């Protein structure tokens, strides 16, 4: 890819430009968080994708390069849990060599960062986002579904910070009656650390997590609770399509964020596409249908043909599920039917 070429940036039917790609490198995960991969569904007999079905590193890089020619500015590796994919730093290095100017990030549960952080940084990864729903040991173990202690995730966060994979963001899904009582403790723990906690409204991604609207803690309530710690003031978005609404402590001790997909949808400026582990392109986190890129690629499609397919998929895009959910709360079951699971395409 030449860096001096002017990208032809596709625009969808609602006027949204493509800018961000999330690449799932595996559909497997070593956690069983109930809002993502509930154990009763993803149990010992669950059939994950065979290795032959998953994109190779070379295939991922080839497609990423094509997205790079279409205006890609941020590429995030996801899963499943991406660190369970063997030789992940090799993929990072290949992507960095191919896309030297793209912001390259990773979302992880943090369980393997102690051993991988230095290698990921050396390979060219810019930063990490770590999922951690509570600093309370009992609640954390309940929410990750495998009795994994928060101390080990915190060690991973420390390793990432020492390696220079920052600014580190900590994602906490907030579910009423489960971990919402610990919001203030989470904020206090990371306040002043330089790491940014982002509280995420519990979302109805997929169809297996038993989502209920009354289990959602609205962002405005989260901010009200956090204001008991210290004053908060809003911060402007850092870029077009930023997911989190940003706030900072008025005493200068740092920043927090809230992700408001349920109560304040941000579909209107969504710039993100998602590539699943087996090479299907999804134009929304809440999509029910993906668009196959692996098949044409393995059947011999040229780069121009694949690029044209990607552009065609994006320009036909008109997804706005969260806005529809907000407008039709009395008909949620119909809206939620048949959607892809978050573990399949990342967050």
C-alpha positions as CSV (number, residue, x, y, z in Angstrom):
1,X,0.0,0.0,0.0
2,X,1.4,3.4,-0.9
3,X,1.0,6.1,1.8
4,X,0.7,9.0,-0.6
5,X,-2.4,7.8,-2.5
6,X,-5.6,9.6,-1.7
7,X,-8.1,7.1,-0.3
8,X,-11.5,6.6,-1.9
9,X,-13.5,6.6,1.3
10,X,-16.9,4.9,0.9
11,X,-20.0,6.6,2.4
12,X,-23.1,4.7,3.4
13,X,-26.8,5.6,2.7
14,X,-26.9,7.7,5.9
15,X,-23.9,9.7,5.0
16,X,-21.5,7.9,7.3
17,X,-17.9,7.5,6.1
18,X,-15.9,4.3,6.7
19,X,-12.9,4.8,9.1
20,X,-12.6,2.0,11.6
21,X,-12.2,-1.8,11.3
22,X,-12.5,-4.3,14.1
23,X,-11.0,-7.7,13.2
24,X,-11.9,-10.8,15.1
25,X,-9.0,-13.2,15.0
26,X,-10.7,-16.1,16.8
27,X,-14.2,-17.0,17.9
28,X,-12.8,-18.7,21.1
29,X,-12.3,-17.3,24.5
30,X,-11.0,-18.5,27.9
31,X,-13.7,-16.6,29.8
32,X,-17.5,-17.2,29.9
33,X,-18.9,-13.8,30.7
34,X,-22.7,-14.2,30.8
35,X,-23.4,-11.0,28.7
36,X,-21.2,-12.3,25.9
37,X,-20.5,-16.1,26.0
38,X,-22.8,-17.6,28.7
39,X,-21.6,-20.9,29.9
40,X,-25.0,-22.6,29.4
41,X,-24.7,-21.9,25.6
42,X,-20.9,-22.0,25.1
43,X,-20.3,-25.1,27.1
44,X,-17.8,-28.0,26.6
45,X,-19.7,-29.3,23.6
46,X,-20.0,-26.0,21.8
47,X,-18.6,-26.3,18.3
48,X,-16.2,-23.5,17.5
49,X,-14.9,-22.8,14.1
50,X,-12.4,-25.3,12.7
51,X,-9.0,-23.9,12.0
52,X,-9.5,-24.2,8.2
53,X,-12.4,-21.8,8.4
54,X,-10.6,-19.0,10.2
55,X,-8.7,-16.4,8.2
56,X,-4.9,-16.9,8.1
57,X,-2.7,-14.0,9.1
58,X,-1.9,-13.4,5.4
59,X,-5.6,-13.2,4.6
60,X,-6.2,-10.8,7.4
61,X,-3.4,-8.6,6.3
62,X,-4.5,-8.7,2.7
63,X,-8.0,-7.5,3.6
64,X,-6.7,-5.0,6.1
65,X,-4.5,-3.5,3.3
66,X,-7.6,-3.1,1.1
67,X,-9.5,-1.4,3.9
68,X,-6.4,0.8,4.3
69,X,-6.9,2.0,0.7
70,X,-10.5,3.0,1.7
71,X,-9.7,5.4,4.5
72,X,-9.0,3.1,7.4
73,X,-7.6,5.1,10.4
74,X,-8.1,2.7,13.3
75,X,-7.8,-1.1,13.3
76,X,-8.7,-3.0,16.5
77,X,-8.0,-6.7,17.0
78,X,-10.8,-8.5,18.9
79,X,-12.2,-12.0,19.3
80,X,-13.4,-14.0,21.1
81,X,-10.3,-13.3,23.1
82,X,-7.6,-12.4,20.7
83,X,-4.7,-13.4,22.9
84,X,-5.7,-17.1,22.6
85,X,-4.8,-17.0,18.9
86,X,-1.3,-18.5,18.6
87,X,1.5,-16.2,17.5
88,X,-0.6,-13.0,17.8
89,X,2.5,-10.7,17.9
90,X,3.4,-12.0,14.5
91,X,0.1,-10.8,13.1
92,X,0.6,-7.4,14.8
93,X,4.0,-7.1,13.2
94,X,2.6,-8.0,9.7
95,X,-0.2,-5.4,10.1
96,X,2.2,-2.7,11.3
97,X,4.5,-3.3,8.3
98,X,1.5,-3.1,6.0
99,X,-0.3,-0.2,7.6
100,X,2.4,1.9,9.3
101,X,0.2,5.0,9.9
102,X,-3.0,3.2,11.2
103,X,-3.8,3.3,14.9
104,X,-3.5,-0.4,15.9
105,X,-5.2,-1.5,19.1
106,X,-6.3,-4.6,20.9
107,X,-9.3,-5.4,23.1
108,X,-8.5,-8.2,25.6
109,X,-9.7,-9.7,28.9
110,X,-6.2,-9.1,30.2
111,X,-5.6,-12.7,31.2
112,X,-2.5,-13.1,29.1
113,X,-1.0,-9.6,29.0
114,X,1.7,-10.4,31.6
115,X,3.4,-12.7,29.1
116,X,2.4,-10.9,25.9
117,X,2.6,-7.2,26.5
118,X,6.2,-6.6,25.7
119,X,6.1,-8.7,22.5
120,X,2.9,-6.9,21.3
121,X,4.5,-3.5,21.9
122,X,7.7,-4.6,20.1
123,X,5.6,-5.9,17.2
124,X,4.0,-2.5,16.7
125,X,0.8,-2.5,18.8
126,X,-0.1,1.0,19.9
127,X,-2.5,0.4,22.8
128,X,-4.8,-2.0,24.6
129,X,-8.3,-1.9,26.0
130,X,-8.9,-4.3,28.9
131,X,-12.3,-5.7,29.9
132,X,-12.7,-5.7,33.7
133,X,-16.2,-5.5,35.1
134,X,-15.4,-5.2,38.8
135,X,-12.4,-4.9,41.2
136,X,-14.4,-6.9,43.8
137,X,-13.0,-10.4,43.7
138,X,-16.3,-12.2,44.0
139,X,-18.2,-10.1,41.5
140,X,-15.4,-10.2,39.0
141,X,-15.2,-14.0,39.2
142,X,-19.0,-14.2,38.7
143,X,-18.9,-11.9,35.7
144,X,-16.1,-13.6,33.9
145,X,-17.6,-17.0,34.5
146,X,-14.4,-18.9,35.1
147,X,-13.4,-17.8,38.6
148,X,-10.5,-15.6,37.2
149,X,-9.4,-13.2,39.9
150,X,-9.2,-9.5,39.2
151,X,-5.7,-9.3,40.7
152,X,-4.4,-11.2,37.6
153,X,-6.2,-8.9,35.2
154,X,-4.7,-5.9,37.1
155,X,-1.3,-7.5,36.8
156,X,-1.9,-7.6,33.0
157,X,-2.9,-4.0,33.0
158,X,0.3,-3.1,34.9
159,X,2.4,-5.1,32.3
160,X,0.7,-3.3,29.5
161,X,1.4,0.1,31.1
162,X,5.0,-0.8,31.7
163,X,5.3,-1.9,28.0
164,X,3.9,1.5,26.8
165,X,0.6,0.2,25.5
166,X,-1.3,3.3,26.5
167,X,-3.4,5.2,27.1
168,X,-5.0,2.1,28.5
169,X,-8.8,1.9,28.7
170,X,-10.7,-0.3,31.0
171,X,-14.1,-1.5,29.8
172,X,-16.7,-2.3,32.5
173,X,-20.1,-3.6,31.4
174,X,-22.6,-2.4,34.0
175,X,-25.5,-4.7,34.8
176,X,-28.1,-3.7,37.4
177,X,-28.2,-6.0,40.5
178,X,-24.8,-7.6,39.6
179,X,-22.0,-5.1,39.6
180,X,-23.6,-1.7,39.6
181,X,-23.0,-1.2,43.3
182,X,-19.3,-1.3,42.5
183,X,-19.2,1.6,40.0
184,X,-17.8,4.1,42.5
185,X,-15.2,1.6,43.7
186,X,-14.0,1.0,40.1
187,X,-13.7,4.8,39.5
188,X,-11.8,5.3,42.7
189,X,-9.4,2.5,42.0
190,X,-8.3,3.9,38.6
191,X,-8.6,7.6,39.4
192,X,-5.2,9.2,39.1
193,X,-3.7,6.2,37.4
194,X,-3.7,7.7,33.9
195,X,-5.9,4.8,32.8
196,X,-9.5,5.5,31.6
197,X,-12.4,3.5,32.9
198,X,-15.3,3.3,30.5
199,X,-18.7,2.2,31.9
200,X,-20.8,0.4,29.2
201,X,-24.5,0.2,29.3
202,X,-25.5,-3.5,29.2
203,X,-26.3,-4.2,25.6
204,X,-28.6,-6.7,23.8
205,X,-25.9,-8.0,21.5
206,X,-26.7,-11.4,20.0
207,X,-29.6,-13.4,21.3
208,X,-28.2,-15.7,24.0
209,X,-27.4,-13.4,26.9
210,X,-30.9,-13.1,28.4
211,X,-30.8,-9.3,28.1
212,X,-33.6,-7.3,29.8
213,X,-34.1,-3.6,29.5
214,X,-34.6,-3.2,33.3
215,X,-31.1,-4.6,33.9
216,X,-29.6,-1.6,32.0
217,X,-28.1,1.1,34.2
218,X,-28.4,4.4,32.2
219,X,-25.3,6.4,31.6
220,X,-26.9,9.5,33.3
221,X,-27.4,7.4,36.5
222,X,-23.7,6.2,36.3
223,X,-22.5,9.8,36.0
224,X,-24.8,10.8,38.9
225,X,-23.3,8.1,41.1
226,X,-19.7,9.0,40.1
227,X,-20.3,12.6,40.9
228,X,-20.4,11.6,44.6
229,X,-16.7,11.0,44.4
230,X,-15.6,14.3,42.8
231,X,-17.0,16.8,40.4
232,X,-17.2,15.8,36.7
233,X,-17.2,17.9,33.6
234,X,-17.8,16.8,30.0
235,X,-15.0,16.6,27.5
236,X,-15.4,17.0,23.8
237,X,-15.0,13.9,21.5
238,X,-11.5,13.3,20.3
239,X,-12.6,12.3,16.8
240,X,-15.6,11.8,14.6
241,X,-17.5,8.7,15.6
242,X,-15.9,8.3,19.0
243,X,-18.0,5.7,20.9
244,X,-17.6,6.9,24.5
245,X,-18.9,10.1,26.0
246,X,-15.9,11.5,27.9
247,X,-15.9,13.1,31.3
248,X,-13.0,14.3,33.5
249,X,-12.6,14.8,37.2
250,X,-12.6,18.5,38.0
251,X,-9.6,18.1,40.3
252,X,-7.5,17.0,37.3
253,X,-7.1,13.4,38.4
254,X,-8.1,11.8,35.2
255,X,-10.9,10.9,32.9
256,X,-13.8,8.4,32.7
257,X,-16.1,7.5,29.8
258,X,-19.6,6.1,29.4
259,X,-20.9,4.1,26.4
260,X,-24.6,4.8,25.9
261,X,-25.7,2.5,23.1
262,X,-29.0,1.8,24.8
263,X,-30.2,5.1,26.2
264,X,-28.4,7.6,23.9
265,X,-27.7,5.7,20.6
266,X,-24.8,7.0,18.5
267,X,-25.7,5.3,15.2
268,X,-25.7,8.6,13.4
269,X,-21.9,8.9,13.2
270,X,-20.9,5.3,13.4
271,X,-17.8,4.7,11.2
272,X,-17.1,1.1,12.2
273,X,-17.1,-2.2,10.2
274,X,-16.4,-5.6,11.7
275,X,-14.6,-8.6,10.1
276,X,-15.4,-11.9,11.7
277,X,-12.8,-14.7,12.3
278,X,-14.1,-16.6,9.3
279,X,-14.0,-13.5,7.0
280,X,-17.5,-12.2,7.0
281,X,-17.9,-8.4,7.0
282,X,-20.6,-7.0,9.3
283,X,-21.7,-3.4,9.1
284,X,-23.2,-3.2,12.6
285,X,-22.5,-4.8,16.0
286,X,-26.2,-5.8,16.1
287,X,-26.3,-7.2,12.5
288,X,-27.9,-10.5,11.7
289,X,-26.2,-11.1,8.3
290,X,-22.6,-10.9,7.3
291,X,-21.1,-10.5,3.9
292,X,-18.6,-13.2,2.9
293,X,-15.1,-12.0,1.9
294,X,-13.2,-15.3,2.5
295,X,-15.0,-17.2,-0.2
296,X,-14.2,-14.8,-3.0
297,X,-10.7,-14.3,-1.7
298,X,-10.0,-18.1,-1.6
299,X,-11.7,-18.5,-5.0
300,X,-9.1,-16.2,-6.6
301,X,-10.7,-12.7,-6.5
302,X,-8.3,-9.9,-7.3
303,X,-7.6,-7.0,-4.9
304,X,-9.7,-4.8,-7.1
305,X,-12.6,-7.2,-7.1
306,X,-12.4,-7.5,-3.3
307,X,-12.1,-3.8,-2.8
308,X,-15.2,-3.2,-5.0
309,X,-17.1,-5.7,-3.0
310,X,-16.2,-4.0,0.3
311,X,-17.1,-0.6,-1.1
312,X,-20.4,-2.0,-2.4
313,X,-21.3,-3.4,1.0
314,X,-20.5,-0.2,2.8
315,X,-22.3,2.1,0.4
316,X,-25.5,0.0,0.8
317,X,-25.2,0.2,4.6
318,X,-28.2,1.7,6.5
319,X,-27.9,0.0,9.9
320,X,-29.2,2.0,12.9
321,X,-30.3,-0.7,15.3
322,X,-29.8,1.2,18.5
323,X,-31.9,4.1,17.3
324,X,-34.7,1.6,16.3
325,X,-34.4,-0.1,19.7
326,X,-34.8,3.3,21.5
327,X,-37.9,4.1,19.3
328,X,-39.6,0.7,19.6
329,X,-39.0,-0.6,23.2
330,X,-42.5,-2.2,23.0
331,X,-41.3,-4.5,20.2
332,X,-37.8,-5.6,21.2
333,X,-38.2,-9.3,20.6
334,X,-38.9,-8.7,16.9
335,X,-36.0,-6.4,16.6
336,X,-33.6,-8.8,18.4
337,X,-34.2,-11.9,16.3
338,X,-31.3,-13.8,14.7
339,X,-28.4,-11.4,15.5
340,X,-24.8,-12.4,15.4
341,X,-23.2,-13.0,18.9
342,X,-20.7,-10.4,20.2
343,X,-18.1,-13.2,20.7
344,X,-18.2,-13.8,17.0
345,X,-17.4,-10.3,15.9
346,X,-15.9,-8.6,18.9
347,X,-17.3,-5.6,20.8
